[in-house]
Amino acid sequence: MSGGLLSGGASVGRRAQRGHLAFGRWRIPVRRPAAWTVGLAAASYWTAMSPFSQLLGPFPYRGRTTERVVALTFDDGPNDPYTSRIAELLAVSGVCATFFAVGRCVERHPETARRLLRDGHVLGSHGYSHDLRRCAGRRVLRDEVWRAEEVFAEHLGVRPTLFRPPWLLRTPALFDVAREQSLQLVSGEFAHVLEVRQPSPERIARRAVAKVRPGSILIFHDGFDAKGGERASTVAATELVVTKLSAQGYRFTTVDRLLGVPPYQDAAQCPGVHGGGASRRRCERAGSGSGAPGAR
Ligand SMILES: [Zn+2]
């Protein structure tokens, strides 16, 4: 899982100085010291974990394009049978997606990860363990990122360029590590803020479709906290979203193409397992390919 529940910023206005904490039009009465404490906590949360905050560094949550293209992304897998079911329905629709896989889940389901590559999907890294305690410190974070890259290289023959931090947690150390290891950090917009808790497929799909704009990067979860988990609602919602967005004239692309970056750092050196070239080209013709440069 990544991210959290706040979708807007917090502000402490004049009323807050008199003992209210303001969240948009909502006013929460609190004692004056608590207001500043809670306000500071909310601001820290926004800065470090909001999908949209750019305060610590570039963290693109959409591509810069006016074309009707969208990137579907799936976090916390592979997690069978759900990841394979998603792959099957995407294959039927000729849609390519981006899977931000967890290193230890790739170790658990290497054949499923290889199938994603063969089908033309792009794999990004979501770290090795998805352990929040290993996302903050520079040394452990560097080890998390490096260890995941080693797993990808060993089992799949690629080293992903795209990296989505677990829980979307950013620290200054993350940006340093990303620079060191030539990673492109990627955010996105949650398809539904409670999708990890599996509301009905219709609810997830309705909210997701309503959020989509040209260049959107939608976040789904084919696993839960890298521990597996039942994801039937996400599978069914994905099918609904593909159908509804296709009817609106949207095409589907992958995050690397949307942001104009290479998907892998050394695919040329590791071509043995990554045999998805033909599938990827076929998939791009079917439904993607904005090639939109840049991000915001
Ligand atoms: Zn996650």
Residues whose N, C-alpha, C, O or C-beta is under 5 A from the ligand:
A	BS01	ZN	M1 S2 D75 D76 P166 W167
